[in-house]
Amino acid sequence: MAPTHGSFAHHLTRRRLLTVGAVATGAALVGAPARAAAGPTVIPLPNGFRPEGITIGGGPYAYLGSLGDGSIYRADLRTGSGSIVSAGPGTPSVGLKLDDRGRLFIAGRGQGARVVDARSGEILASYVLSTTTPTFANDVFLTPRAAWFTDSYQPALYALPLGRHGELPGADEVVRITLGGAWSQVPGEVVNANGITRTPDGSALLVVQSGVGALHRVNPRTGVTELVDLGDAAPLTNGDGLLLIGRTLYVVQNRQNAIDVFTLAADGRSGVFRRRITDPAFDVPTTVAAYKGRLYLPNARFTTTPTPETTYAVISVPK
């Protein structure tokens, strides 16, 4: 069973494993010039692929996970071509993030998490995040010292503590942080915690609670949350993937076919709504990643019954 935060509080503070800090990968994107990247605005994926998560590193390649068999697909953002780089284990891949060592950290829904070498496709490690059911590891965010996972069915976050040089933890080193404070869990198999990122100053985490459309600021050591004051902005209904660039937060709202854009206070306690991004090509986009001056979102097409021949794509829009 994963240890609780209380039994590990001193250990984690001493080793700084829960330091939020800067993003461990994709940090180069924050300072990237705001110019449009050359390449197609619609990138086709294999028929029947069922994408959900997307991540982009420093190069012009996006990695996507399949909700069907968990395979990982790499797409060239310049040409739109791509291929499967890691055959799936037969269970879903949901959110994923690429670190600067070429490792993909993948949320595996009820199967916990795994780490995959993006070059070889080899599974480097697998982790049981929760022994409590139901459980739904949904999204992941990387800091220099930990990989953080949300659980949509449990009021908890899970941290995989990383060593000083990025060493992966053992299977028994998963840390569970119970969510409290302003957090009110909707019981049952209802999507609660979903997308995750950090505050602009790196002092805390941000988690969107899909079912109630709320954004929470989370203390990473205690799990205590507070609602982020977004003023008169509409609820983040079906809030899904989060992307922070500087102080700009992009919030994907999947079934709304929209991205709401906010400017956050440095500590993440408040934000101002700036605009909504929509596109006629959106078909239930779930998560978002950036490359140069564009955003890339996979169309999960949740309102379409999936078949082996169902078409899927990544849609690109200007930031």
N, C-alpha and C positions, 0 to 999 in steps of 0.2 A: 504493500500500500504506500502511496506517495506520502512523505512526511508533511506535516503542517508547518505553517510559517512560525508558529509559536515555539516549536521545539528547535528551530534552526535560526532564530532571530540573531543571537550573538554570533553564530558561525557565519551567517550571511553578511552581517555588518563588518566583521573582521576581514573577510575576504573580498568585500565589495562586489559580490556576485550579482547583486540586484541594482547596481549602478545603472541609471537610465542613460544619461549622457547622450552622446551623438549616435546617430544610426551607424551600425557596424558595416553596412554596405549601402550603396546607393547615395552616400554622402556627397559624392561628386555631382550628383544630379542637382543638389541645392544650388550650387554655383554655376550651373550650366547656362550658357547664353540663351536668352528667351527668343530663339529663332526656330522656325519650323524645320523639322527633320525631313530630309528627302526620303521618299518611299511611299508606298501605297497607303491609302486611308482605310482600306478594307483588306484584312489579311485572312484568307480562308484557312480553316482548320480541317482535319480529316472528318469525313462524314461520321456521325455517331460519337464524336469525341466527348461531348458534354463538358465544356470547360467551366471552371469556377474561379480559380486563383490565377494571378499573373505576377511575375516579378521580372525586373530588368536590371542588369548590372551596369558596369561602366561602358561595355561595348554595345553594338547595335543588335542585341539579341534578347528576345523575350522568351521566358519559360512559362509554360502553362500546365496545370494539372487536370486530369480527367476525373469527373465524378463517377464515371462508369467503371473502368478497371484500374484507375490510379496511375496510368501511364503519364510520362512527362514529355511534352512536345517543345522543341526549340524552334522559334520562328525568327528569320532574318528580317529586321525592320526595314532594311534597304530594298529588298526584293520581294518580300512576302512569301518566299519559299521556306520550307522547314521540314523537320522529320522528328520521329520519336527517338529520344535519346535514352530513355529508361522505360523498359516495359513494366507495366503496373503489376502489383501483387494480387490484383483481383478485387481490391477494396478501394474506396474513394480516396482521391487526393483533393483537398479543399484549398485553404490558403497556403501559400508558399512564399519563401523569401530566399534570395541568393546572397551568400556572404562573400567577402573579398578573398576567400580561399577556394572559391568554386564549389561550395557545398550548398545544396538546397535543403532547407528546413521545411518540412511538409506536415501540415495538419491533416490527420487521417480519419476525421469524423469519429466513429465509435472505436476505431483501432488505435487511437492515440497519436503518435508522431513518429516520423522517421527522418533520417538524414541521408541524402543521396549525393554522390559525386556527380556533378553536372557534366563532367567530361566523359567519364566511363559508364555512367548509369548505375554504378554499384551502390547498393544500400550499405551505408557505413555504420548505421546504428538504428535501432528501433526502441521506442519507449511506450510503456503503458502510463498514460497520464492520470487516469482515474479508475479506481475499482468500484466506484459508485455508478449505478445505472439509473436512468439513461445518461449517456454522456455523448457529447458532440464537439470534438476538437475542430474548431471552425477556422480561425485565422491565427497568424503568427507575425511577430515583430521582433527584430533583432536589435540588441544593444551591444556594446563592446564586451559585456560580461555575461550575457544571458540571452536565450531565445524564449520569448514569452508567447504563450498560447491561450486563446480564449476557449471557453466551454459554453456552448449555447444552451445546454440543458442543466448545467450546474452553476451555482453562484460562486465561481472560482476562476482564478487564473493559475497557470502552471508555468514554472520557470525551469529551463534546462540551464544550469550554471556552466559557464564556459571557463576554461583555464586561462592563465595569463597569456598563453600563446594560442588560444583558441581551442584547446583540447576539449573533446566532447566528454560529458559526464558519464558515469556508469548508469546502468539501468535503474539502480536503487537511489539515485541522487535527484530525482524529480522533486521539485518543491511546489507545494500547493499553497496558494494565497486565497483565503476565503474573502469574498466581497461583502462589505458591510457599509455602514453609514447611510448614504442616500439610496443605496441599491435595494430594490424591492424585486425579488425574483418572481417571474410569472411561472407557476408550477407546470409540470408536464413537459411534453415534447413541443415546446414553443420556443422560437428563436429569441434568446435573450442577448447575452454578450456575443458580439460579432466582430466587426473590424477593430483593430488596435494600432495605435501609434504612440508617440510621446508628445509632451508639451514642447513648445519652442525652446524653452530654457533647459530642457532635459531633466526637470525636477520631478516629474510624475509621468504616468501613463494616461492615455485617453482611450476610452472604450465606448463604442456606440451600442446601445441596447435596442435592438431592432424592433421588438414587439411593441414597445412604448414610444419609440422615436426620440429617445433621450441620449445625450452625450454626457459621459461621466469622466471626471478627473479622478484617477486612482493613485493613492499612495502605494508605491510598490513594495513597501516593507510591511505595512499593516493591512492592506486591502480596503481601508476606509475610503469611500468614494464621496464626491460631492458633485452635484449637477453643475455643468458648465452653463453659465448665463449667456444665452444666445439672443437676448433681447426679444424683439417681436418676430423673430424668424419662426416659420412654421415648424411643427415637429418633424424630426428626421425619420419619417415613416419608411419602414423597410430599409433603414440604414444598414449599409453593408461595408464595403471596403473603405478604409481611410488612407489618405496620403497627405503627409505634411511636407511642405517645401518652404523653408524659412518660417514665416509666421502665417503662411497661407495654408488652410486646411481644406482639402477636397473630400467631400462625403458622398459616396455613391449611394443612391436610393434605387434599389434594383427594379422593383415593379412600377416605380414612378418614371423609369427611363430617364433619370436625371442625375446630375451632380450639383450639389449645393456647395458654394465656395464662401469661406469665411476668413476674415483676418482675426487671429487670436491674440490675446494678451500674452506676454512672454511666459507667464506662469500657467497659462491654459485655463484660468478660472472664468474667463469671459471671451466672447467673440462677437464680431459684427458681420452680419450677412452682407455679401457683396453682389452675388449674382447666381443665376442658375444656368447650367450648361445642359442643353438637350441636343439631340440630333435625330433626324428621321430614321437613321440606320440602327439606333439603339433597339435592342430586343431583350430586355431584362439583363442589362449589364450588372456585374456583381462586384468586381474589384477593379483597381486602377493602378497603373504604374506610369512613370514619366520617362521620356527620353528627349533631351534637348527641349524644343519648344512645344512638344505635343504630349497628350495623354493617350494611353492605350487601355482599352477596356474589353474584356471578353463578353460576348453575348451568350449568357447561359440559357436563354430561351425557356425559362421555367414554365411559361404558359403554353408551351408546345410539347405534346407527348413525345418523348424521345424514342427514336427507332435507330437501327443501324445505318439508315440512310439520311437521317436528319442532318441538315447542313448547319455549320457553326462558323463563326468568324470573330476576329478581333477588330474593333472599330477604333480609329484614331481621330482625335479632335484637337484643335489648338488649345493650349492652356489659357 
